Amino acid sequence: MLRYAVAAAAIAQIAVPLPLIAQQDPNAVVLTGAAAFGDWRSDKPGIRRLIRPEDLPDPFASKSSSNGPGTAPLPKAPALHVPAGFAVTLWAQGLDGPREMKVAPNGDVFVVESGAGTLRVLRATADGKVSARAYASGLDGPFGMAFYPPVGEPQWLYVATTNAVLRFPYRTGDLVASARPELVTELDISEGGHSTRDIAFTADGKRMFVSIGSQTNDAEHMHLLEGAGPELPEGMAWGEEERRADVLVFDSQGKNGRVFATGIRNCVGLAIAPANADLYCATNERDGLGDNLPPDYVTRVRDGGFYGWPWFYIGNHADPRHKGERLDLADRVAVPDVLIQAHSAPLSMTFYTSTDGAPSGFPPAYRDSAFVALHGSWNRAQRTGYKVVMIIMENGGPTGAYEDFLTGFVNQDGSVWGRPVGVAVAKDGALLVSEDANGSIWRIAPVAPP
């Protein structure tokens, strides 16, 4: 059931910018093979990792660990690090588990507090403070958002909740929803399991993509051979996993829905590359196979593509927990573009699209690069993730490597104070990063040379 209430009062949050020292690292180092598996202690802006399918260990080469991070307090002087020539500042705080963010044409920043069911609007004022107001509340696990139409003045704000896609009438500058949301489409899926749903529109606004994670870790305790024929993608549905571990596509009104790609365990972050309109997923792979298996990934998603879950991973590597099942599909599994350290938990992703002349715009070399927030591990003996990385692009596509961009959310004793979730490009060209452990948002921008 959908729950909703228009916010009755404004809620103010004040943030004082906190300057931090930019990490000096002029030369990138590429880690490959076993060195690329590492952990948080080797993280540093400029460090690149290139993990290849042939580098993967055997299943159960190490024990499956349960090593949740807990939450340490927000440090008074966080030791955050960014590349040389950038600085990171505290932009907003006091939020309730901020997650996905989207920036409106006037610069307002919309952020979901998924656990609280609230959608907030953050607005920076001339004196450097940030105010926060509740745009809408009573939502059922909101996560993904998109303004529509995607080009020009928006008329709607679409919000993907756990079981539906809604839309609010929107005019630039709105701080509170002007009406109850319309139901665009019910997602009609089983309860439980992965709860985030992201949403993305093609540039022409004709197609709407929605990502839905699996109901289970690796389809355990299910009779997978019954009702799961070889035809793709619709034939991959069965039982509680019907329309799960998929990317769905609809028209802009939520009609004519179908499975676009399947076998993607949990595509948390959806994004469309502005340079060539490729659809990308930032994906959480399965747990329980060991510290370094299987890698999480970022990949282009093709219509009709099958990415292996639950029977295979990273091409035709068989999950031993489903030994002998669906061998007819082994040669149909797509290999993801960018393999990320296992259990890093990539969540939101965004492409850097700031135009020339933005006061805090990144250098031209960053144009069309993809930034991905890594929420961090729990199923690994040594922590990994807890940072923002940049996908290395060349000729309009990923090279397979990724580079540390923002690090330092893990304290020297291994405790964790920040878990990145959302990444968004502000109107002035700065990069905003939300973390849901201590409810803060951070701003990264170039600094003038001395």
Secondary structure, DSSP 8 states (H G I E B T S, - for coil): ----B---S---------B-------S-EEEEGGGGT--GGG--TTEEEEB-GGG---TTSS-------------SS---B--TTEEEEEEE---SSEEEEEE-TTS-EEEEETTTTEEEEEEE-TTS-EEEEEEEB--SS---EEEESSSSS-SEEEEE-SSEEEEEE--TT-SS-SS--EEEEE----SSS---EEEEE-TTS-EEEEEE--SSSS-TT--TTSS--S-SSGGG--GGGTT-SEEEEEETTS-S-EEEEE--TTEEEEEE-TTT--EEEEE---SSS-TT-S-EEEEE--TT-B--TTTEETTTEE-GGGTTS-GGGGGG----SEEE-TT--EEEEEE----TT-TT---GGGTT-EEEEE---SSSSS----EEEEEEEETTEEEEEEEEEEB--B-TTS-B---EEEEEE-TTS-EEEEETTTTEEEEEEE----
